[in-house]
Amino acid sequence: MNKHKNINYLFYGILLTSLVLLFTYILCHKFIIIPECIFFSKFNIYCPGCGCTRAFKSMIKFNFVQSLIYNPTVIYYTSIILLYVFTSILDMILKKDISSKINIKLLFYFGVIILIITCIVKNILLLCH
């Protein structure tokens, strides 16, 4: 009976996630207007978060290359979240402890390094251009 209950939670979790992603896609595709970055308008340099909204919008439209160009950390962190969700689902189905073998802190810090490098490269290109 417990296994059946876990499958129900899994089904409802996947259904809810799919509905949220569908709603986000519709919202981003039709209604979101991307505001100007306040940091860029005041100091004329890119902040580490510059391009995240456009990257998320491109990712929702399945344009992954454009998303990587805008800001690669959006796809990176989305991948980390999906990895964690899928390993947690496998933990539940297989009754094994797979997700604890993934070092989430290390992956998070690697993402911060990607964010900083992206910001530095964008500002160097901005100053050279």
C-alpha positions, 0 to 999 in steps of 0.5 A: 500500500505504501508503494502505491501511495508513493506512485500517487505522490510522484504522479501528482508532483509531475502533473503539478510541475508540468502545469506550472511549466505550461503556465510559465511558458504561456506567461513568458511567451505572451505577457512579460516585458523585460525591464531595463537593468537598473545596475547597467543604466546607472553604472554602464556595466553588466551585473552578474544577473544581466541576461537572466530574464532573457535566458529564462525566457529563451529556455522556456521557448526551448531556444537553449543556445540563445539562453546560453548566450544571454546567461549560462547560469540559468540553464546550469541551475535549472539542470542542477534542480532537475538532477536533484528532482530526478534523483529524488524520484529515483530514490523514492522508486528504487528505495536507494539513496542516490541523491545523497551521493550528489554534492549539491553545495559543490555544484552550487559553488561551481554555478557561482563561479560560472556566474562571476566568470560570465559577468567578467567576460561580458564586461570585458567585451563591453569595454572592448566594444 
